[in-house]
């Protein structure tokens, strides 16, 4: 059984000084990994981690996840290599996903987006592994003379694939080290994703459970649990119309989704938030006080998750929430499973 891990995820919307300060704060706690998103139109994920990594002495670091439609595999590999040089190659992972809200930013997906993710991983591994002779894929090609011109990581860089989908999970079962379910805190979906992954593991002759399932979502932690949960409802209202349809274990009435979408588009977040029940909220966000988050994460680990990731904004007061996570939530979870 893989070790259970806890990670923190950050949006890349900060100043250089704030990235450094966050890393210094997080480094005081028993955090296994620090993730940054790769969302448009925010700062590039690798740039933020280059600032943070020198101040993170223990945690693994990674971008989760690069959409190949936005960042070419050549650049994913180069950025990962530089990050591995700063953070040490054994503490870096590389995330790849199809991406979301691409069209809103004028980004066109490849005609074969799932194949593009597979090939992006292959190109990154070809370059970081010192490959020669070129690469010929359906989506990406490299001429025979193309090779990485920079120092290479001393160790192979683990790959995470972000997806909810059956086909991409199966590909991850063949070629990845982790699968991240983004925007979920639902224990019921973990065995479903494991089943999707298992098909790929079997096809590739890998042992069952070779690929860790990572579950991550918006987190809002505060000693005032009701205020925290209300803030989480507002956040969930923004993305529930997208992720609800991805979770096969959750049935959300189409009428509710339509109402949420209309109210969010009209800027009526408080009204939209009131439509989200406690049970639905707990499927798609971590929210409440420290006890609430410990209970939610414990249910995910019991369901088979290998890593739980508490995502931005972390709390009504983000720095105070990070301290609560580091001083109360994470130690409590360690005590439960040790």
N, C-alpha and C positions, 0 to 999 in steps of 0.2 A: 504493500500500500504506500502510495506517495505521501510525503509529509504534507500536512495541512498548512496552508499559508494565508496570510492576511496582507492585503495591499491597499494603498491609497492612490486615488487618481485625481489629477488636477487639470483644469482647463488652462490653455496657454494664452492668458489675457492679462499678464502681469508685467510689472517693470523688472528690469534685470535685478535690482536690489531685492525685490519681493521674492523672486525665484530663489535667490541665495538664502534669504531669511527663512523661507518655508523649508528648504532642505535642512538647514541647521536645526529648526524646530523638530522636524520629523526624525532626524538622526538620533535624537534623545530617546526614542521609543523603539520597541521591539517590532519593527515593521519589516516584513519580508521583501516587499517590492514597492517601488514608486513608479506609477504610470502617468504619462501625459497623453492627452487626446491629440488627434490629428484632424481637427475640424477646420473647415473654411468659415470665415476668413481670418482665423486667429494666427498667432505666431507658429512657425514650424515647430513640431514637437521636438526634434533633435536639438534645435537651438536652445530651447528651454532646459533640456536635460544636460546639455554641455555646461550650462551655468550651475545646475544643481548637483551634478555628479561628484565634483570634488569635495562636497560637503556631506555626502552620503557614504559613510564608511562601511555599512553592512548591507543595505537593501539592494536588491537587483533593480535595474532600471530598464524601462522600455517604452516605446511609442506604440499605443494601441488605439487605432491601427492605421497604417498607411493605406489609402486607396490607390491602387495602381493607376486608376484613371486620372488622379491628380499628381502623383509622385511616381515618376518612371522607376522601374526596378534598378536601373543604373544608379539613380540618386538614393534610393532606399539603401542599397548596399554601401555606397560611399558614406552616407550619414551614419549608418550603423558601425562601420569600421572606425570612423573617427570617435564615435561615442565609446566604443570598446577600448580605444587607446586611452581615453580619459578615465573611464570608470573601471577598467580592467575587464578583459573579454569574458571572464567567468561570471560577471555580474550584469550582463546585458542580454536582453531578448528583443526580438523584432516582431512586431505585429502587422498583419496584412488583412484587409477586409475590402469588400466591395465599396463601402462607404454609403452615406445617406445624404439626402438633400443636395445631391450633386447638381441636378438640373437648375435649382434655384440660383446656383453660382455660375451658371453657364458652362458646366463641365459635362462632357459627353462620355458615357461609358463605352468600353469596347463592345463590339457586336456579340462577343462571347465572354461575358463578365466573369463567369465562374471559371472558365478556362484561363482567363487572364490572371486570376488569383493564383491558380496552380503554377502557371508559368512564372509569375513574379517571384514566388518562393524559389523555384528552380534557378532562375537567373541570379537572385541574391546569393543562393548557396554556391552557384558556379563561381561567382566573383569572389566571395569571401573565402572560398576554399582554394583559391589560386588556380581556378580552372583555365584550361587552354583549349584551343581548337574551335571556339565559337559555340553558339547555341542556335538551334533552329526549332522554333515553336510555331504554333498557329497564330499567336498574337504578337510575340516578341522574337526578334532575331538579333544575334550578335555575330559580327564577322569573325572569321577564324583568328585574326590577330588581336581581337579585343580581349583584354585582361585587366585586372585591377592594378592600377599604377601606384597604389598607396600601401602602407604597412597593413598586414592582415591580422585579424584576431588570432591569438594563440590557441584558442579553443573554439569549437563549433558554437555558433550563436543559436540558442533555441528559438523556434518560430511559434508564434501564436496566430491563429486564424480567428477572426471575429465573424460569427455567423449564428443565425438561428436555423438555417436551412438544412434539409436532409442531404442534398447533393454536396454542398460545401463541407458539411460535417464529415461526410464519408471521405472526401478528399483529405481533410485534416487528419482523419484516422490513418491515412496512408503516409502523410508527409510531415505532419506538424507535431509539436510537443504539447500545445495547449489549444483549447477552444474557448473563446470568451463569448458569453451570452450578455450582450449589452442592454441595459435598461430593464433588468429583471432582478427581482428578489424572491422569486417563486420556487420553492423546493420541488413542486410537482413537475416542473419542466426538466429538472436535472436528469432523471432516468431516461426521459425521452431523448434528450441530446446524447446521452451516453449510448443509447441504442443506435442512433444515427452514426455516431463515431465508430461503433463496433463493426459496422459493415465494412468500413475502410480498413480498420485494423486487421480484420480477417483477410481481406483481399490482398493486403501487403504482407501477410504472414507475421504481423506483430502480435505481441501478447495482449490479451484483453486488458483494458485499463492503462495502456501505454500513454494515452493522451489525457492530460488533466483538464477537467472542466472548471472554468473560471466564471463566477457569477458576479456582475457588477451593476450598480445602479446609483442614481441620485441618493445622497444621504443628507438628512437634516437632523442633527443631534442638538438637543438643548435640555437643560434641567427642567424647563417648562415644556412638558411633552405635548400639550395641546397646541401651543404656538408652533412647535416644531412640525407637528403633523399637518397643521393647516398650511404652513409654508411648503411642505412636501406635496400636498394636494395641488397647489398652484403649479409647481414644477412638473408634476406628472401629467397635468392637464395638457401641457404643451406637446408631450411626446406619446401619450397613450394612444391617440388615433393611429400612430404608426406601428407601435410595438404590440398593441393588443391583438392585431391580426396575425402576428408572428407566433404567438404562443398557442399551441394546439390544446393546452389544458385549461384555457380560460375562455369562457363564453361571455362576450360583451355584446349587448344588443346593438344592432346597427343604428337604431334611433339615438342611443346614448352617444355613440361615436359622432354622429352627425351634429348633435347638439353641442358636444364639446368642441368640435371643429369650428362651428359657427361662432360660439362665444369667444374662443381664443382668437379667431381672426378679427373679431370686433373689439378685442382688448378687454373683454369682460372676464378677467381671470378669477376674480372672487366668485362669480356666478358659476363658472366652469368647475372650480374647485368643489363647490357644494354638491356637484353631481357624483363625486367619487366617494364611494363607501369605504369604510375602514378595511373591509376584506379585500377590496380591489386595490386600495392604496398599498397594502402589505405585499401584494404580488409584484409591484413595480417600483418600490422605493424602500429604503431604510429610513425610518423616521421615529421620533419620540425621544425618550431619555436613554441613558446608558443601558438600563435593564432591557428596554425594548430592542435595542440593536444587538445585544448579546443573544437574546432569544431568537431573533430573526436569523442571525448568522449561524447559530447552533442548529437550527432546523435545516439550513442549507448544507452544512457539513454532514449532518445525519443522513441527508438525501443522497450524498455522494459527491458534492462539490469538493474540489481539491484546493481551490483558492476563492476567498471572498474579497471583493474589492469595494471599498467605500468611496463613492465618487463625490465630486464637487456638487454643491457648495460646502458640504460637511456640516454646516449648522447656521443658525441665525447670526451668530458671530463666528466666522470661520476659524480664527485662531483659537478661540476658547473651545470650539468643538474639536479641533485637532488634539488639544490637550486632554479633553475628556476621552477621546478615542485612545490616546496613548497611555493614559493613566488609569482608565477604568475598563473600557470595552476590551481592548486587546489583552490585558492581563487576565481578565475574567475568562475569556475564551481559551487562553493557554491553560488555565487551571482546569477547565472542563475536560479537555481532551488529553491531559497528561496525568 
